């Protein structure tokens, strides 16, 4: 039987995911069989398991930190927001239906058996389960029938470490207020406090730590410094999405769509010293980048309409005319085509459609079933400015409701080629300086990514520095180890073990 330990936070983005990832790595390094768990995750960054099931990407990241393959049991419920008031509900990797927030809140207790069954499967295989909460346990409007914070802790009898974010200010109020709003039995579950994202001289903080412990009746078990590690973020609160200025000679501008998903596709560019990745929300911010990326989205039609209203579509077309490259991934690929049709009402009204940007000769129709595929292959025989990217290895995964078809109507369709071939299956479209693909993680393969960056450098007349020959998987492993080193130095592990694993 596994021993659980749970990380809860005073708010969203307090650092729960990152600390859980680091804790997974520390325990795995110490020889424990450890697995992550989050009963309910609301995020648009998702992952496809080898079995073709969908789960939250944060738990996949944590699984890799444990040195194990991601399993849908690690995140039995995934909520993918489709609007401000509703989400697609995914249970054990499969879509159940799209629900309003109110309907899901009324029905969420129905999913407790699925949560406990998933937890039981991990309980049988591992020594320790690192559980991540969601939001804050003190959200009193959501505490009824809670299945992700203290409600889950009680179901699996997990000790809790409470994390506060000092970087945004008010960490003492965060921690004291959270503890005060909990029921007595819930307070008893908290075995210690952690202050996260600290910058500066810790000696200036120490008097506050003493007072904090006195007010809460809980010991501070660590002050974690602001961690400069490059680990994939869970959701759109990620700090990287706030980056607006280009810092390197090769400028990659990513359109920050209102419902952006799987923006972790851009993470691998961290290995390219010449590349600067920034995010654009307004047409005036676009400038003249070397490459424009239209990323994935949970609501293609709504985000296409936003692109048009915001003037970003016109700005992108202007950049194309002046020589920028353009790539669309998943929903972004769909937007680059001529039309997006929703005959089945997958994203909204049945029979609705929207005109795409028209830069690729394809059309997308939404289907009722979701494609979930892990795959690998190589790019096609590309022409013109992108010919150097031909026959390059690519791999990754697909998650999409749409099916995209080539158009050969005499209006340029015959000039396009497929993006990649995966055996007998073809994916995507390339025409001129425009690329479209359903493949998430397309930049993770060094062969394709380096060829693309080299091409961008040559167009600017600058030397290609290369990524040092480090595979992205190796780079990711080094980041996990770096995070583990930080947590080893900043947390009182002896006290954590004594308090949380005393049974």
BELJOSUL-V404991 format. One record per residue. N is the residue number from 1. SS is DSSP state (~ for helix, > for strand, _ for the rest). Layout:
n=<N/N>
ss=<SS/SS>
This chain:
n=<1/2/3/4/5/6/7/8/9/10/11/12/13/14/15/16/17/18/19/20/21/22/23/24/25/26/27/28/29/30/31/32/33/34/35/36/37/38/39/40/41/42/43/44/45/46/47/48/49/50/51/52/53/54/55/56/57/58/59/60/61/62/63/64/65/66/67/68/69/70/71/72/73/74/75/76/77/78/79/80/81/82/83/84/85/86/87/88/89/90/91/92/93/94/95/96/97/98/99/100/101/102/103/104/105/106/107/108/109/110/111/112/113/114/115/116/117/118/119/120/121/122/123/124/125/126/127/128/129/130/131/132/133/134/135/136/137/138/139/140/141/142/143/144/145/146/147/148/149/150/151/152/153/154/155/156/157/158/159/160/161/162/163/164/165/166/167/168/169/170/171/172/173/174/175/176/177/178/179/180/181/182/183/184/185/186/187/188/189/190/191/192/193/194/195/196/197/198/199/200/201/202/203/204/205/206/207/208/209/210/211/212/213/214/215/216/217/218/219/220/221/222/223/224/225/226/227/228/229/230/231/232/233/234/235/236/237/238/239/240/241/242/243/244/245/246/247/248/249/250/251/252/253/254/255/256/257/258/259/260/261/262/263/264/265/266/267/268/269/270/271/272/273/274/275/276/277/278/279/280/281/282/283/284/285/286/287/288/289/290/291/292/293/294/295/296/297/298/299/300/301/302/303/304/305/306/307/308/309/310/311/312/313/314/315/316/317/318/319/320/321/322/323/324/325/326/327/328/329/330/331/332/333/334/335/336/337/338/339/340/341/342/343/344/345/346/347/348/349/350/351/352/353/354/355/356/357/358/359/360/361/362/363/364/365/366/367/368/369/370/371/372/373/374/375/376/377/378/379/380/381/382/383/384/385/386/387/388/389/390/391/392/393/394/395/396/397/398/399/400/401/402/403/404/405/406/407/408/409/410/411/412/413/414/415/416/417/418/419/420/421/422/423/424/425/426/427/428/429/430/431/432/433/434/435/436/437/438/439/440/441/442/443/444/445/446/447/448/449/450/451/452/453/454/455/456/457/458/459/460/461/462/463/464/465/466/467/468/469/470/471/472/473/474/475/476/477/478/479/480/481/482/483/484/485/486/487/488/489/490/491/492/493/494/495/496/497/498/499/500/501/502/503>
ss=<_/_/>/>/>/>/>/>/>/_/_/_/_/_/_/~/~/~/~/~/~/~/~/~/~/~/~/~/~/_/_/_/_/>/>/>/>/_/_/>/>/>/_/_/_/>/>/>/_/_/_/_/_/>/>/>/~/~/~/~/~/~/~/~/~/~/_/_/_/_/_/~/~/~/~/_/>/>/>/>/>/_/_/_/_/>/>/>/>/>/>/_/_/>/>/>/>/>/>/>/~/~/~/~/~/~/~/~/~/~/~/~/~/~/~/~/~/~/~/~/~/~/~/_/_/_/_/>/>/>/>/>/_/_/_/_/_/_/_/_/_/_/_/_/_/_/_/_/_/~/~/~/~/~/~/~/_/_/>/>/>/>/>/>/>/_/_/_/_/_/~/~/~/~/~/~/~/~/~/~/~/_/_/~/~/~/~/~/~/>/>/>/>/>/>/>/>/>/_/_/_/~/~/~/_/~/~/~/~/~/~/~/~/~/~/~/_/_/_/>/>/>/>/>/>/_/_/_/_/_/_/_/_/_/_/_/_/_/~/~/~/~/_/_/_/_/_/_/_/>/>/>/>/>/>/_/_/_/_/>/>/_/~/~/~/~/~/~/~/~/~/_/_/_/>/>/>/>/>/>/_/_/~/~/~/_/_/_/_/_/>/>/>/>/_/>/>/_/_/~/~/~/~/~/~/~/~/~/~/~/_/~/~/~/~/~/~/~/~/~/~/_/_/_/>/>/>/>/>/_/~/~/~/~/~/~/_/_/>/>/>/>/_/_/_/_/_/_/_/_/_/>/>/>/>/_/_/_/_/_/_/>/>/>/>/>/>/>/>/>/>/>/>/>/>/>/>/>/>/_/_/_/_/~/~/~/~/~/~/_/_/_/>/>/>/>/>/>/>/>/>/>/>/>/>/>/_/_/_/_/_/_/~/~/~/_/>/_/_/>/>/>/_/_/>/>/>/_/>/>/>/_/_/>/>/>/>/_/_/>/_/_/_/_/_/~/~/~/~/~/~/~/~/~/~/~/~/~/~/~/_/_/_/_/_/_/_/_/_/_/_/~/~/~/~/~/~/~/~/~/~/~/~/~/~/~/~/~/~/~/>/_/~/~/~/~/~/~/~/~/_/_/_>
